[in-house]
């Protein structure tokens, strides 16, 4: 969702809109071949249970009512919703409100995308020193501070293109750290149901993103409020969930022993 709009815009600029679907078909084919030839089977012993609707619902229920999964999945999904609010609102913010050209907006979008990528890369180094829970808490706290700054600047009408870009870059940088850890920790309690858990995480992220994107679009009022408000809401909700997560972990309601420790990630 970060690089795709820029790539799609470039494809359309050199061809027509139909070419988007050709590119997607090629990417889908390449991914299918990569999975078939290079992704090893993770199931050691295959189950004899048939694949049917009732079994699938049972698996999803088992995943959804696991407390560890709920906290981390919803923390990551809420944070990701902030990115969708940014994607929905940033074209107006930069091209209409600040008057940037399409080419300039493309550069801005690319710069902010690098924030997400940089956060993901830094995450690998942080895992050598901190636990995933500590990283989620640190990145969630930083995200909360960024949202407070966004709200303050909006109220004082102090936004400039540079100031907004810096905040968006930092917001996405935090997401690049928070989301991979929250996803890994949400999956940690599962072995046989890991596929169902992963699918449910993706579903929650897309649903939260779609809802917040729709709200940002519906609240459009020719100001920066819808985008900033949407991002701030996502950051605050994610931080509140993370605080509850830490509280429940300290009380023993969530078992941190089921969460991967940094030592296991050094080999990656």
C-alpha positions as CSV (number, residue, x, y, z in Angstrom):
1,X,0.0,0.0,0.0
2,X,3.0,2.3,0.3
3,X,4.8,1.9,-3.0
4,X,1.9,0.6,-5.1
5,X,0.2,4.0,-5.8
6,X,3.5,5.5,-7.1
7,X,4.2,2.4,-9.2
8,X,0.7,2.4,-10.5
9,X,0.9,6.1,-11.4
10,X,4.1,5.5,-13.3
11,X,2.6,2.6,-15.2
12,X,-0.4,4.6,-16.2
13,X,1.8,7.5,-17.3
14,X,3.6,5.4,-19.8
15,X,0.6,3.3,-20.9
16,X,-3.2,3.2,-20.4
17,X,-5.2,2.0,-17.4
18,X,-5.5,-1.5,-18.8
19,X,-1.8,-2.0,-18.3
20,X,-2.3,-2.0,-14.6
21,X,-4.1,-5.3,-14.8
22,X,-1.4,-6.8,-17.1
23,X,1.2,-5.8,-14.5
24,X,-0.9,-7.3,-11.7
25,X,-1.3,-10.6,-13.6
26,X,2.5,-10.8,-14.2
27,X,3.2,-10.1,-10.5
28,X,0.6,-12.7,-9.5
29,X,2.2,-15.3,-11.8
30,X,5.7,-14.6,-10.5
31,X,4.5,-14.9,-6.9
32,X,2.8,-18.2,-7.7
33,X,6.0,-19.6,-9.2
34,X,8.1,-18.3,-6.3
35,X,5.8,-20.0,-3.8
36,X,5.7,-23.3,-5.8
37,X,9.5,-23.6,-6.3
38,X,11.1,-21.8,-3.3
39,X,8.7,-21.8,-0.4
40,X,9.1,-25.0,1.6
41,X,6.2,-26.9,3.2
42,X,5.9,-26.0,6.9
43,X,3.5,-28.7,7.9
44,X,5.4,-31.8,9.2
45,X,2.3,-34.0,9.5
46,X,-0.7,-33.4,7.4
47,X,-4.1,-33.4,9.0
48,X,-6.7,-35.8,7.9
49,X,-9.6,-33.4,8.6
50,X,-11.4,-32.3,5.5
51,X,-11.4,-28.7,4.4
52,X,-14.9,-27.4,5.0
53,X,-16.8,-24.4,6.3
54,X,-17.4,-25.7,9.8
55,X,-13.8,-26.6,10.3
56,X,-12.7,-23.2,9.0
57,X,-15.1,-21.3,11.3
58,X,-13.8,-23.4,14.3
59,X,-10.2,-22.5,13.5
60,X,-11.0,-18.8,13.2
61,X,-12.9,-18.9,16.5
62,X,-9.9,-20.5,18.2
63,X,-7.6,-17.8,16.9
64,X,-9.9,-14.9,17.5
65,X,-10.5,-15.7,21.2
66,X,-6.8,-16.0,22.0
67,X,-6.0,-12.9,24.1
68,X,-2.4,-12.6,22.8
69,X,-3.7,-12.6,19.3
70,X,-6.4,-10.0,20.0
71,X,-4.2,-7.4,21.6
72,X,-1.4,-7.6,19.1
73,X,-3.6,-8.0,16.0
74,X,-5.8,-5.0,16.9
75,X,-2.8,-2.9,17.9
76,X,-1.2,-3.5,14.5
77,X,-4.5,-3.1,12.6
78,X,-5.3,0.2,14.3
79,X,-1.8,1.5,13.5
80,X,-2.1,0.4,9.9
81,X,-5.4,2.2,9.6
82,X,-3.4,5.4,10.1
83,X,-1.4,4.6,7.0
84,X,-4.7,4.2,5.0
85,X,-5.9,7.5,6.3
86,X,-2.6,9.0,5.0
87,X,-3.0,7.4,1.6
88,X,-6.6,8.6,1.3
89,X,-5.9,12.2,2.4
90,X,-2.4,13.0,1.2
91,X,-3.3,13.7,-2.5
92,X,-5.6,16.5,-1.4
93,X,-3.3,17.7,1.3
94,X,-0.2,18.1,-0.9
95,X,-1.7,18.8,-4.4
96,X,-4.7,20.9,-3.5
97,X,-4.1,22.3,-0.1
98,X,-0.3,23.0,-0.6
99,X,-0.4,23.2,-4.4
100,X,2.3,20.7,-5.3
101,X,2.4,19.2,-8.8
102,X,1.7,15.6,-9.4
103,X,5.4,15.0,-10.0
104,X,6.3,16.7,-6.7
105,X,3.6,14.7,-4.9
106,X,5.2,11.5,-6.3
107,X,8.5,12.4,-4.7
108,X,6.8,13.2,-1.4
109,X,5.0,9.9,-1.4
110,X,8.3,8.1,-2.2
111,X,10.1,9.9,0.6
112,X,7.5,8.9,3.1
113,X,7.5,5.3,1.8
114,X,11.2,5.2,2.6
115,X,10.2,6.0,6.2
116,X,8.3,2.8,6.4
117,X,11.1,0.8,4.8
118,X,13.7,2.4,7.0
119,X,11.7,1.4,10.1
120,X,11.4,-2.2,9.0
121,X,15.1,-2.4,8.5
122,X,15.9,-0.8,11.9
123,X,13.6,-3.3,13.5
124,X,16.1,-6.1,12.7
125,X,18.7,-4.3,14.7
126,X,16.4,-3.5,17.6
127,X,15.5,-7.2,17.9
128,X,19.1,-7.9,18.9
129,X,18.7,-5.7,22.0
130,X,15.1,-5.5,22.9
131,X,12.1,-7.9,23.1
132,X,9.3,-7.5,20.6
133,X,7.0,-6.3,23.4
134,X,9.5,-3.6,24.3
135,X,9.8,-2.6,20.6
136,X,6.0,-2.5,20.1
137,X,5.7,-0.3,23.3
138,X,8.5,2.1,22.2
139,X,7.2,2.5,18.7
140,X,3.6,2.8,19.9
141,X,4.7,5.5,22.3
142,X,6.5,7.4,19.6
143,X,3.5,7.1,17.3
144,X,1.4,8.6,20.1
145,X,3.7,11.6,20.4
146,X,3.6,12.2,16.7
147,X,-0.2,12.2,16.7
148,X,-0.2,14.7,19.6
149,X,2.1,16.9,17.5
150,X,-0.1,16.5,14.5
151,X,-3.2,17.6,16.4
152,X,-1.4,20.6,18.0
153,X,0.0,21.8,14.7
154,X,-3.4,21.5,13.1
155,X,-5.1,23.5,15.8
156,X,-2.4,26.2,15.6
157,X,-2.5,26.1,11.8
158,X,1.3,25.8,11.6
159,X,1.5,23.2,9.0
160,X,3.9,23.7,6.0
161,X,4.7,21.0,3.4
162,X,8.1,20.3,5.1
163,X,6.6,20.1,8.6
164,X,3.9,17.8,7.4
165,X,6.3,15.6,5.5
166,X,8.5,15.2,8.6
167,X,5.6,14.1,10.7
168,X,4.3,11.7,8.0
169,X,7.8,10.2,7.6
170,X,8.1,9.7,11.3
171,X,4.6,8.2,11.5
172,X,5.3,5.7,8.8
173,X,8.8,5.0,10.3
174,X,7.1,4.0,13.5
175,X,4.7,1.8,11.6
176,X,7.6,0.0,9.9
177,X,8.8,-1.0,13.4
178,X,5.5,-1.6,15.1
179,X,3.5,-3.6,12.5
180,X,6.1,-6.5,11.9
181,X,6.5,-7.1,15.6
182,X,2.8,-7.0,16.4
183,X,2.1,-9.4,13.6
184,X,4.8,-11.8,14.7
185,X,3.6,-11.7,18.2
186,X,0.0,-12.2,17.2
187,X,1.1,-15.3,15.3
188,X,3.3,-16.6,18.1
189,X,0.7,-18.7,20.1
190,X,-0.2,-20.7,17.0
191,X,1.3,-23.6,15.1
192,X,-1.4,-25.6,13.3
193,X,-3.6,-22.5,13.0
194,X,-0.9,-20.1,11.9
195,X,-2.5,-19.8,8.4
196,X,-5.9,-18.9,9.8
197,X,-4.2,-16.4,12.2
198,X,-2.3,-14.8,9.4
199,X,-5.4,-14.5,7.2
200,X,-7.4,-13.0,10.1
201,X,-4.7,-10.4,10.7
202,X,-4.7,-9.4,7.1
203,X,-8.5,-9.2,7.2
204,X,-8.5,-7.0,10.3
205,X,-5.9,-4.7,8.8
206,X,-7.8,-4.3,5.6
207,X,-11.2,-3.8,7.4
208,X,-9.8,-1.2,9.8
209,X,-8.0,0.6,6.9
210,X,-11.1,0.6,4.7
211,X,-13.3,2.0,7.5
212,X,-10.9,4.8,8.4
213,X,-10.3,5.6,4.7
214,X,-14.1,5.9,4.1
215,X,-14.4,8.2,7.2
216,X,-11.6,10.4,5.9
217,X,-13.2,10.7,2.5
218,X,-16.7,11.3,4.0
219,X,-15.3,14.1,6.3
220,X,-13.6,15.9,3.4
221,X,-13.9,19.6,4.1
222,X,-11.1,21.2,2.1
223,X,-8.8,21.2,5.1
224,X,-6.2,18.9,6.6
225,X,-8.5,17.9,9.4
226,X,-9.8,14.6,7.9
227,X,-6.4,13.1,7.2
228,X,-4.7,14.4,10.4
229,X,-7.7,13.4,12.5
230,X,-7.8,9.9,11.0
231,X,-4.1,9.4,11.6
232,X,-4.3,10.7,15.1
233,X,-7.3,8.5,15.9
234,X,-5.4,5.5,14.7
235,X,-2.3,6.4,16.6
236,X,-4.2,7.0,19.9
237,X,-6.2,3.8,19.6
238,X,-3.1,1.7,18.9
239,X,-1.3,3.3,21.9
240,X,-4.2,2.6,24.2
241,X,-4.3,-1.0,23.1
242,X,-0.6,-1.3,23.7
243,X,-0.9,0.1,27.2
244,X,-3.6,-2.5,28.0
245,X,-1.4,-5.1,26.5
246,X,1.5,-4.2,28.9
247,X,-0.9,-4.1,31.8
248,X,-2.3,-7.5,31.1
249,X,1.2,-9.0,30.5
250,X,2.3,-7.7,33.9
251,X,-0.7,-9.2,35.6
252,X,0.0,-12.5,34.0
253,X,-3.1,-12.6,31.8
254,X,-1.0,-12.8,28.7
255,X,1.9,-15.2,28.8
256,X,5.1,-13.6,27.3
257,X,6.7,-17.1,27.2
258,X,4.7,-17.8,24.0
259,X,6.3,-14.8,22.3
260,X,9.5,-15.2,20.2
261,X,12.6,-13.7,21.8
262,X,15.3,-11.8,19.9
263,X,17.7,-14.7,19.9
264,X,15.6,-16.6,17.4
265,X,15.5,-13.7,15.0
266,X,19.3,-13.3,14.7
267,X,19.4,-16.1,12.2
268,X,17.1,-14.4,9.8
